[in-house]
Amino acid sequence: MWRNVLRKTTLSSGELEFLTWRRGYSSSTSGHPARRFAAVWGNGDFGRLGVGTLDSQWSPKPINCSSFHHQSLKSIACGGAHTLFLTETGRVYATGLNDFGQLGSSDPIKYSREPIEVLGLAKGIVHIAAGYHHSCAITVDGEVYMWGKNSSGQLGLGKKAAKAVHRPTKVECLSGLTIKLAALGSEHTVAVTDGGEALSWGAVASGRLGHGLESSIFGFLTSSSEYTPRLIKKLEGIRVKRVAAGLLHSACIDDLNLSRYCRNWVFVCVWG
């Protein structure tokens, strides 16, 4: 018999939530591998739910596996009005609003009601993250690709980069570093290396990047944005394990066993 077993719940930002279930044969009937799929609910504007309509869903609604070419899902990430999906085979799909290219499609579409594959990612992807209008994918060897809105340098591509990037673009400034995960806020990004170092870039306002208040001799902020990744020096000596990014603030926790702080405590740091 078929069984649906609740495996993981992820609460996203804004109006969209995801529930990941594992669907498969019970152990008493068949040895066929289980396949993980997604169920979605909430506001359906711009097709952010990926179920083929713009209707809101008031209870969990599964997404058809054919949308991902019948591949099992590994993780999901919710942005402002778009959603990313990562399959077990390392392929990325996106649905929802595309006003700044956050779906990773060069086609001139305003939004997509169903998941479309994000092309231009040559290597297998192991981690995805979604911000309000931008997106991120990290490869198996720690390279970072970003796309979408770039008005405040949140893609980390440099000051001369376009204000909207429609295809995944490698963050060259991170070459030589192995990035393990990232978190995307409204207009900023925070990432963690395999050595537990935290970097951030994008909009500076409200201190969300964690670099402190830097003013010129006239009392004005030296810059409103960081256009390339910058090490958060205040976290030196702390081996960061997880990061999170909100609208105007950020947070991290340390690796309990590897930081210099007392091992009887979990170090939590917030800024912004």
N, C-alpha and C positions, 0 to 999 in steps of 0.2 A: 504494500500500500504506500501511497505517497504520504509524506509528512512534511510539515512546515515547522521548522524549529527556529525560534528567535535567537539570533547570534550576537547582534551588535546594534546599538542605537547611537546615532550621531546627531546632535543638535546643531543646526547651522545658524548662521546669522540671518536676520530679517524674517521673512514670512514663509520660509521653506524648511521643512524637516525631512530627514531621510531615515528609513528603517531598512536595515540589511537582514535578509533572511537567508537561510540555507535550505534549498529544496532538494530532496533526493528520495531514493528508496529507503525504506527502513531496513535495518541490518538483517531482519528475518526473511526478507524476500529476494533481495538482489544485491550483487556486488558492484553495480554501476556507480561511478563516482557522483557525489552530490554536486549541484551547480548553484553557485551563489547568484542571487539576483537582487534587484533593488525595488523597494516600494516607496512611493512618494506621496506627499499630501501638502496642502497649503495653497497659496496664491498661484494661479496658473497663467498670469499675464506673460506675454511674450514667449510662451512655450517653455518656461523655466522648469516645468515638471517633466518634460520629455515624453508625455503620454499621447501626443498627436493632436491635442486640442488646446484651447486657451482657457478652458474651464478650471475653476478652482476645485480642489478635492478636499472634502471634509473628513475623510478617513483614508488610511493607507491604500494606495492603488499600485499594484505591481507594474513594472515596465516590461514590455515584451522582450524576451531574450533575443529575438531576431534583430532588434535595434543594435545589438553589439555583435552581429554575425554569430550568435549562439555561443559567445565566449562567456566564461564565468567572470564575475566582477571581483576585483580586489579591494577597491576603495572608491569613495565619492567625495566631492567637495562642492560646497554651495557658495556662490557669490551673491552679488546684489540682485541680479535678475538672470543669472546664468548658472549652469551646473556642469561640473566635469565628472567624468567616469573613467576609472582605470581598470583595465581587464587584467586577468592573471597572466596574459601573454605580453603585457607591457604596452598595450595600445591605449590611446586616449580618445575619448569621445566627449562632445560638448553639445549642450542644448540651451535655448533661451535667447536673450537679447544679444545683439551683435553690433550695437551702435559705435563701439570703439574697437571692434575686431577681437573681442574677448573670446569668441568661439574658435579663433585660430583658422578662420576660413578667408581666403582672398576673394571669394565670390561676393558680389554686392548684395548680400541679404541683410535685412534689418533684424530678423530673428528666425529661429528654427523651432518648430513644434516638436521635433524628434531629434534624438542624438545623431550628430554627424561626426565622422572621424576627423581628428585633428591631424593634418598632414604636415610633413616637414620635420618630423622627429625621427632621425635616422637610427637612433639606438633605443633599446628597451627602456621603458620608464618604470620607476619604482615608487615615485611619490608625486602627488599632485596637490595643488592648493589654488584657491580661488579668492580674489578680492572683490571689491565692489564693482570694478570695471576692468580688472586685469587678471591674468591667469599665469600659472607656473607649472613646469614639469621638470623633474630631476631624473637624470639617467642613472643606469646601473653603476656607472663609474663616477658619479658625483658631479656631472655637468648640469648647469642650470639653463633652461630655456624659458623665456617669458614672452608674453604678447598681450595686446589690449591697450587700454588707456595709459598714456605716459606723460600727462600734463605736468607732473611734479617729479619726474625722474623715477617713478616707482618701478620701472622695468630694469633699472640699473645699466642702461645701455649708453650712458654718457650724455653730456649736455646738448650735443648736436643731433641726437636721435629724434625721430619723428614723434609727434604728440600722440599718435595712434599707430600701433604696429599690428598688422592683421595676420601675420604668420609667426610661428615660434622662432625666436631669435636667441642665439646663444649669448649669455652674459660673459663676454670675453675677459672682463676685469677679474673674474673669479678663476681664471686659468691657473692651474697649479694648486688649487684647493679642491678638496673633496667635500661637497655639500651633501648632507644627509637628509635634511628636511627644511621646509620653509613655511612661513605663515604670512598671509596677505591681508592687510587692512583696507581702509578706504583708498588712501593714496600713498601707502608705504608698504615696505616688505622687510621681513626679518628672516634670516637664515642661520643655520647651525652647521658647522663643519664636523668632520669625523673626529676631530680633536676636542670638540665641545666649545669652540669659540663661536660667539654670536656676532653677526654683522647685520647692518640695517641700511636702508636707503629709501629715498622718496621725500615726501613732504616733512618739513621740520616742525611745523606749528604744534604747539601744546607739548613739545618734548617727546613726541611719540617714538623718535629714533634712539633716544637714550644717550645722546652725545653731549648733553649739558647745554646750558645757555651761553652761546657765544655771541658777543656783541662787539661792534666796532668802537673806536674811540669816541664816536658821536652818540653811542648808545643804541644804535640800530642793529638788528640781526645781520650777521655777516652774509647769510644766504637763507632763502626760504625753502631750499631743497638740497638734498644730496643726490647727485645724478649717477653716482657709482657706489658700489658697496663699500662700507666703512666699518672697521672693527669697533665694537662697543667696548672701549677701554675700561669703563667702570666695572665690567664683568671679568676682567683679567684675574686669573687664579681660581675662577669658578668654572667647572666643567658643565656646560649647559646641556641638558638632555631634551627639553621640549620648549617650544616657544608658541605664543599666541599673539594675534594682532586684532585689535578692534577698530572702531571708527577713528578714535583719536588717542588710543593708548596701546601699550604692548606689555607682555609679561613673559617670564620664563621660570622654569624650575631646574634645579641642578641634578646631576647624577649623584645619587646618595653615596655611592661607594668610592667615587673617584675625585670628589672635590676636597679642598683643603679644610673645609668647615667640619664641625663636629658631626660624626656619623649618626648621632641620635636625633638629628634634625633634618628636615627637608628645607632647602633654601628656596624661597619664592621671592622673585623680584618683579616689581611692576613699575612702569614709568609712563609718562604722558598726561 
